[in-house]
Amino acid sequence: MTKAIAPSAIDRRALMLAAWANTRRIMVALGYAAHQMRTVFAAELRKAWAAAKAAAKAATTPVKDHSVKLAIVALNNKDRWTQADYARMDALRLELREAA
């Protein structure tokens, strides 16, 4: 189950300003008629929300988890393991479990 991003963590004013700026830019660049503005704005607002949520999620995701997962993948890709590799894998799995 994924954790929901708190709406208060996202700057709604900046989100709306970015969506309106992109809408105006697209309306002029592509020559849309005025009655199509609502559709274009809705699409741009969805894009802005998706980008903001992705940025908020990336900001809350611990970097250490990523480095631990990369180390686990690197160990799994080895053809032959030594005793030190088994010990390292146990330590990495424990570290990942404690972080969760």
N, C-alpha and C positions, 0 to 999 in steps of 0.2 A: 504494500500500500504506500502510495507516495504522500508526502506531506504537502499540504496546501500552502502556497505563498500568501502571507498576510497582505491584504490590500494596502495597509498603512505603510508597508515597506516600499511601495512603488509610488513614485511622484506622478500623480494623476495629471497635474497641470502640465508638466513637461511632456507627458504622453499625448495629451490632447493637442498641444502646440505642434509636436512633431507630426501627428496625424494630419492636422490641418495644413501644415506646410507642404507635406508630401502630396496631399490632395490638390492643393492649388498648383503645385508644380506639374503634376500629371494632367490636370485639366487643361493647362495651357499647352504643354508639350504635345499632347495627343489630340488636342482639339475636341474634347468631349463637349456635348451640349450641356446647358445649365441643369436640365432635369436629370442628368446622370450623376450629378455631384453626390447625391445621397448614397448611391451604390459604391462609388469610388471611395468616399469617406469611410463607409462601413468596412470596406476591404483594408484600407490603410490603418484604421483603428484596430482591427483584428491583428494585423502585422505588428503594430506597435506594442500591443498587449503581449503577444507571443515573444517578442524580443525582450521586453521588460521582465517577463516571467523567467525567461531563459537566463538573463543576466542576474536576476535575484537568486536563482537556483545555483548558478555557478559561483556566486559570491558566498553562499552558505555551504557549499560542498567542500569538505576539508581536502586540502591538497595532499596531506599525508596519506589518506586512504588511497589516492590515485597512485602515489609512488609505491605503496605496499603492494597494490594489485599488479603494478608493472613488474615488481621484483618477483612476485609469484609466477607471473606469466613467463618471465625470463627463465626461472628455474624449471618450469614445466616443459620448456622447449629444449632443455638439455637432453642429450642422448644417454649420458651415463652420470649417475649421481654418486657422490662420495658420502661418507658419514657426515661430513660438514654440511653438505647440501640438505640432507634430511633434517639435521638440527636447525638449519636456517629456515627451512620450510615450516617446521613446527613453530619457530619463533614468529615468523611472518603471519601465520594463521592465527596465532594467539593475539598478536597485535591488532589484526583486522577484527577479530571477534570482540576485543575490548573496546575498540573504537565505535562499534555499532551500538 
